[in-house]
Amino acid sequence: SPVSASTVSASAATPMPDASALVTVANSVDSGSDLAWVRGAGKGPIEPLLGSRFNEEFPSVSPDGRWLAFVSNQSGQNQVYVRSLTGAGDQVQVSLTGGTEPGWSRDGRELFYRTGAGLGSEFITASLGLGTVLEVKARRTLFPVTDMVTATPHRNWDISPDGQSFAMVRFNPATRIMVIQQLPALVARLQGAAR
């Protein structure tokens, strides 16, 4: 697996439901971003979990600890996938037209993700069948996201315990960057006017 001694950093850890380990994004010179374990309640060494010549990011573990949702660019664009955390069986592509930042509902029956980038995003919910074979039963657009602050490779939103509300950081339209040229002359002029 690509996670190796050339791993230079790990970030965006998500804990296992039983807190026995963390799933993280391991970045290496050789293979870019891959998914890795940090066992021993997050104190152990970085061990391979899922890696390829493509980037794997945004890990999210289902509430029962059986399933791993993640983002990969293996199709040529970022898409959301789900597979068994043990690696048994096939992975299933959940998003259809690109996707990022997957996160599970508290009961594990739905997977939420964001489409698009930056100001042109939408939140989608995918209803999943998680029996012996993983299947996507339905996808539904929840709402547009026009002003969400985003960063990679971790999820930038969360859902309330009752599943009724989302929390995210919004861009503040009142925030401006102001460049003042010739500041000493402006200060001297203002001081002269105050006398």
Backbone torsions as a table, in degrees:
resi	resn	phi	psi	omega
1	SER	NA	149.7	-173.2
2	PRO	-65.5	-24.2	178.8
3	VAL	-67.9	120.9	-172.2
4	SER	-147.4	-164.5	178.7
5	ALA	-64.5	-16.6	179.3
6	SER	-84.2	3.0	177.0
7	THR	-61.7	126.0	-175.8
8	VAL	-105.6	-21.0	177.1
9	SER	-163.0	161.3	174.6
10	ALA	-136.8	139.8	-177.5
11	SER	-150.3	174.8	173.7
12	ALA	59.3	48.5	-178.3
13	ALA	-73.9	140.9	172.7
14	THR	-122.6	131.5	-176.1
15	PRO	-78.1	150.5	169.1
16	MET	-68.2	150.7	-178.6
17	PRO	-56.4	-31.8	179.7
18	ASP	-91.7	6.7	178.2
19	ALA	63.1	18.8	-179.3
20	SER	-77.7	-21.2	-176.4
21	ALA	-160.3	168.7	172.7
22	LEU	-116.1	146.1	169.7
23	VAL	-106.7	129.3	-172.3
24	THR	-134.3	170.2	173.4
25	VAL	-99.7	118.7	179.5
26	ALA	-103.1	126.4	-179.8
27	ASN	-105.4	131.1	179.0
28	SER	-133.5	159.3	178.6
29	VAL	-65.3	-36.3	-173.9
30	ASP	-75.5	-41.9	-169.0
31	SER	-127.9	8.5	179.9
32	GLY	75.9	-132.0	-176.8
33	SER	-99.4	127.4	176.1
34	ASP	-132.2	166.2	177.1
35	LEU	-97.6	142.7	-175.7
36	ALA	-143.1	160.8	173.4
37	TRP	-94.8	149.5	161.2
38	VAL	-129.0	95.8	-174.7
39	ARG	-78.4	-172.1	-180.0
40	GLY	62.8	44.1	-179.4
41	ALA	56.2	34.3	177.0
42	GLY	88.4	6.3	-178.3
43	LYS	-102.6	-15.1	-175.9
44	GLY	-76.8	-179.7	178.0
45	PRO	-72.9	164.0	176.5
46	ILE	-76.2	124.4	-179.5
47	GLU	-122.2	146.4	-179.2
48	PRO	-60.7	141.0	173.0
49	LEU	-125.0	-55.4	-179.4
50	LEU	-149.5	118.6	-179.7
51	GLY	-147.6	154.0	177.4
52	SER	-159.0	-172.8	176.5
53	ARG	-76.6	-6.6	175.9
54	PHE	-96.5	170.5	176.8
55	ASN	-87.6	133.0	171.6
56	GLU	-118.4	126.8	-176.3
57	GLU	-145.8	-176.6	175.2
58	PHE	51.9	55.7	179.2
59	PRO	-68.7	144.2	175.8
60	SER	-148.5	120.7	-177.1
61	VAL	-96.6	135.7	-180.0
62	SER	-63.0	155.6	-177.8
63	PRO	-58.7	-27.3	178.0
64	ASP	-88.6	-1.0	177.2
65	GLY	76.7	9.4	-177.2
66	ARG	-92.4	-27.7	-168.8
67	TRP	-123.1	146.9	178.7
68	LEU	-120.4	119.7	171.7
69	ALA	-98.7	144.9	-178.9
70	PHE	-160.8	171.6	178.2
71	VAL	-115.0	135.1	175.7
72	SER	-137.6	150.8	176.5
73	ASN	-101.2	23.9	-177.1
74	GLN	-63.7	-22.4	179.7
75	SER	-89.0	-2.6	-176.3
76	GLY	106.3	-14.6	172.7
77	GLN	-145.0	160.7	179.8
78	ASN	-64.8	127.5	176.5
79	GLN	-134.1	155.9	176.8
80	VAL	-92.3	132.5	178.0
81	TYR	-126.2	156.9	172.1
82	VAL	-132.2	140.3	174.7
83	ARG	-147.5	165.9	174.9
84	SER	-62.6	140.3	179.4
85	LEU	-63.8	-27.7	178.7
86	THR	-79.3	-12.7	-178.7
87	GLY	90.8	-2.1	179.4
88	ALA	-72.6	140.3	177.8
89	GLY	80.1	-178.2	-177.1
90	ASP	-88.2	155.7	170.0
91	GLN	-86.5	153.3	-178.2
92	VAL	-120.4	131.4	175.5
93	GLN	-78.8	124.1	-177.1
94	VAL	-94.0	-47.0	-179.0
95	SER	-80.0	153.3	-179.0
96	LEU	-107.4	-38.6	-174.4
97	THR	-121.4	40.2	-177.5
98	GLY	95.8	147.6	179.7
99	GLY	-166.9	156.5	179.9
100	THR	-155.8	167.8	174.7
101	GLU	53.8	56.2	178.9
102	PRO	-70.4	149.1	175.5
103	GLY	-154.0	145.9	-174.0
104	TRP	-90.8	148.7	167.9
105	SER	-69.2	161.9	-177.1
106	ARG	-63.6	-28.1	178.7
107	ASP	-91.0	-4.7	176.7
108	GLY	77.8	7.7	-178.3
109	ARG	-90.5	-15.4	-179.4
110	GLU	-128.5	149.5	173.6
111	LEU	-121.5	124.2	177.9
112	PHE	-98.5	146.5	174.8
113	TYR	-155.1	168.7	-178.4
114	ARG	-113.4	137.3	175.1
115	THR	-101.3	170.9	175.2
116	GLY	67.4	-168.4	-178.9
117	ALA	-139.1	142.7	173.8
118	GLY	55.6	-117.7	-171.9
119	LEU	-82.7	-4.5	-179.3
120	GLY	-110.7	35.1	-173.9
121	SER	-93.4	159.3	170.5
122	GLU	-136.5	146.7	171.6
123	PHE	-90.0	134.1	179.9
124	ILE	-121.1	145.7	169.6
125	THR	-117.0	135.3	176.2
126	ALA	-115.6	123.6	174.9
127	SER	-82.7	128.6	-174.4
128	LEU	-115.7	143.7	168.1
129	GLY	-99.4	116.9	-173.6
130	LEU	-115.2	44.3	177.4
131	GLY	-79.6	-139.1	178.0
132	THR	-70.4	-26.9	175.8
133	VAL	-121.6	131.2	179.4
134	LEU	-76.9	133.3	177.0
135	GLU	-144.5	148.0	173.9
136	VAL	-92.7	116.2	-177.3
137	LYS	-84.7	-38.2	-178.3
138	ALA	-163.3	155.4	174.2
139	ARG	-126.9	142.6	-179.0
140	ARG	-145.2	134.4	175.4
141	THR	-76.3	130.2	-179.9
142	LEU	-91.8	-53.9	-178.3
143	PHE	-167.4	156.3	175.9
144	PRO	-77.6	151.9	176.4
145	VAL	-123.4	105.1	-174.1
146	THR	-104.1	-10.1	-174.4
147	ASP	-146.8	42.5	-178.8
148	MET	-94.3	134.0	174.1
149	VAL	-74.9	131.0	-179.1
150	THR	-128.1	155.0	175.6
151	ALA	-154.5	160.5	179.5
152	THR	-120.0	159.9	1.3
153	PRO	-102.3	34.2	-178.9
154	HIS	-117.2	160.0	179.2
155	ARG	-70.5	140.4	-176.4
156	ASN	-112.5	26.3	179.5
157	TRP	-151.6	166.9	172.7
158	ASP	-150.2	166.1	-179.1
159	ILE	-115.8	145.3	-179.0
160	SER	-67.5	157.2	-179.7
161	PRO	-56.8	-30.6	179.2
162	ASP	-84.4	-2.8	177.7
163	GLY	74.4	12.3	-175.3
164	GLN	-101.3	-13.7	-175.8
165	SER	-137.0	149.7	174.8
166	PHE	-111.9	146.1	174.6
167	ALA	-118.7	133.9	178.1
168	MET	-156.2	162.2	177.7
169	VAL	-93.5	129.3	-179.4
170	ARG	-100.6	149.9	170.0
171	PHE	-62.9	142.7	176.7
172	ASN	-99.4	110.5	-177.6
173	PRO	-65.7	-16.3	179.4
174	ALA	-81.8	-12.9	-179.6
175	THR	-74.6	125.8	179.4
176	ARG	-133.9	151.5	171.2
177	ILE	-103.2	126.5	-177.8
178	MET	-115.3	129.1	176.5
179	VAL	-106.6	122.4	179.0
180	ILE	-110.2	117.4	178.3
181	GLN	-94.7	149.7	178.6
182	GLN	55.1	50.2	-177.6
183	LEU	-59.3	-43.5	-179.4
184	PRO	-59.5	-39.7	179.7
185	ALA	-67.6	-37.4	178.8
186	LEU	-65.9	-42.8	179.1
187	VAL	-63.3	-44.7	179.4
188	ALA	-61.4	-41.5	179.5
189	ARG	-65.5	-41.6	179.3
190	LEU	-66.8	-38.2	176.9
191	GLN	-65.1	-38.8	177.6
192	GLY	-65.6	-36.5	179.6
193	ALA	-71.5	-26.2	-177.4
194	ALA	-79.1	-16.5	-177.5
195	ARG	-81.0	NA	NA
